[in-house]
Amino acid sequence: MPEYKIFRKRWFKILGLVFVAFFASTFATALKLYTFDGVIFIPEFWGVHLHMFTKAMAWIPIGLIIYWLYFKIPLNREQWKRNLPIHLVLCYVMSSMHLYIDYYISVALTNMNVYYYSTLDGLFRTYSRYNILIYWGIIGFTSTLENYRKFREREKEAAELALTNSRLETQLAKSQLQALKMQLQPHFLFNTLHTINWLMLKDVEAAASTITLLSDLLRISLEMTDKQEITLKDEVEFIQKYIEIQKTRFKDRLNVEIDLQPETLDAAVPTLILQPITENAFAHGISPHDRKGVIKISSRMNNGSLVMEVHDNGDGIDPEVKTNGSNGIGLSNSMERLRQIYSNNHKFDLKDSSLGGLLVQIEIPYKKFVETK
């Protein structure tokens, strides 16, 4: 519920109290005149209304005093037994105060030839019970108002706490994802340095070229450090840099196919989600064999989901994976990151590839990438 600033203005609150006094005095006047039905002399409406209005207005300062006293002498669960006798005395004092004010108003209005006259004794006998009810009505209203204010404060605190918890959970998830992503970089760097070390013994020029490519790759990797998501197009461009490094080692016995459907290029994907899978294909599908290796990276849409696949023509699913579910750092890391981001709303499958080796298939909800500042 929106809280309008005008409701907090002092003049608006005073105007509201005057309006309540006018409404109450109008109702009291009508009720009073109703009791004169059948009487020969019926008092003039506005004369009675004027006195009733001044009577009601007299309750405004007294009511504010009662409002203030409620907070000084509260009737909450812990203190009501001790403070109730005090309020019983105050009830009589405030009621008497109003009756004295009412008496002098009656005298003043009588001198002004307005219909109304009362004696002090008559006022006490007639209105003291009403004043007592009004006193406890003000106490009850104040108590209700205060309880509602506390309820709103608790509600606001609960909402703020929920928001804080949500932010903390988001930060924790981001930290966990960042930690998982940082695990990939040393692993990837180690494998690349291993390639360079192998090339140093075979082809120094190729090793030097690979170091240059590695420098470019590390620069791009640093630029992607703070990004949790990038486009599939950028992800594959990064992988192509890595593939160039591997081509310096495998040369003509490596064939890489990339088949991306155009409508998937702007899809948001977790940063470096395909790189460790592609690296795994090189390490376990291509490197152990002397035959020509084939790696295929593809993407397509499937009923509102993005499907990404990495094929190789290696030996297929590692028997160790079938036996104890061990997927190595790269695949395990990718699976955990997907679980952190998408919970159960994703698929990560290891299958036999049509190329004869392993197929790693990832299916995630399609979302168009939006650059965040």
Buried (B, 14 or more C-beta within 10 A) or exposed (E): EEEEEEEEEEEEEEEEBBEBBBEBBBEBBEEBBEEEEEEEEEBEBEBBBBBBBBBBBBBBEBBEBBBEBBEEBBBEEEEEEEBEEEBEEBBBEBBEBBBBBBBEBBBEBBEEEBBBEBEBEEBBEEBBEEBBEBBEEBBEBBBEEBEEEEEEEEEEEEEEEEEEEEEEEEEEEEEEBEEBBEBBBEBBBEBBEEBBEBBBEEBEEBBEBBBEBBEEBBEBBEEBEEBBBBBBBBBBEBBEBBBBBBBBBBEEBBBBEEEBBEEBBBBBBBBBBBBBBBBBBBBBBBBEEEEEBBBBBBBBEEEEBBBBBBBBBBBBBBEEBEEEEEBBBBBBBBBBBBEBBBEEEBEBEBEEBEBBBBBBBBBBEBEEBEEEE
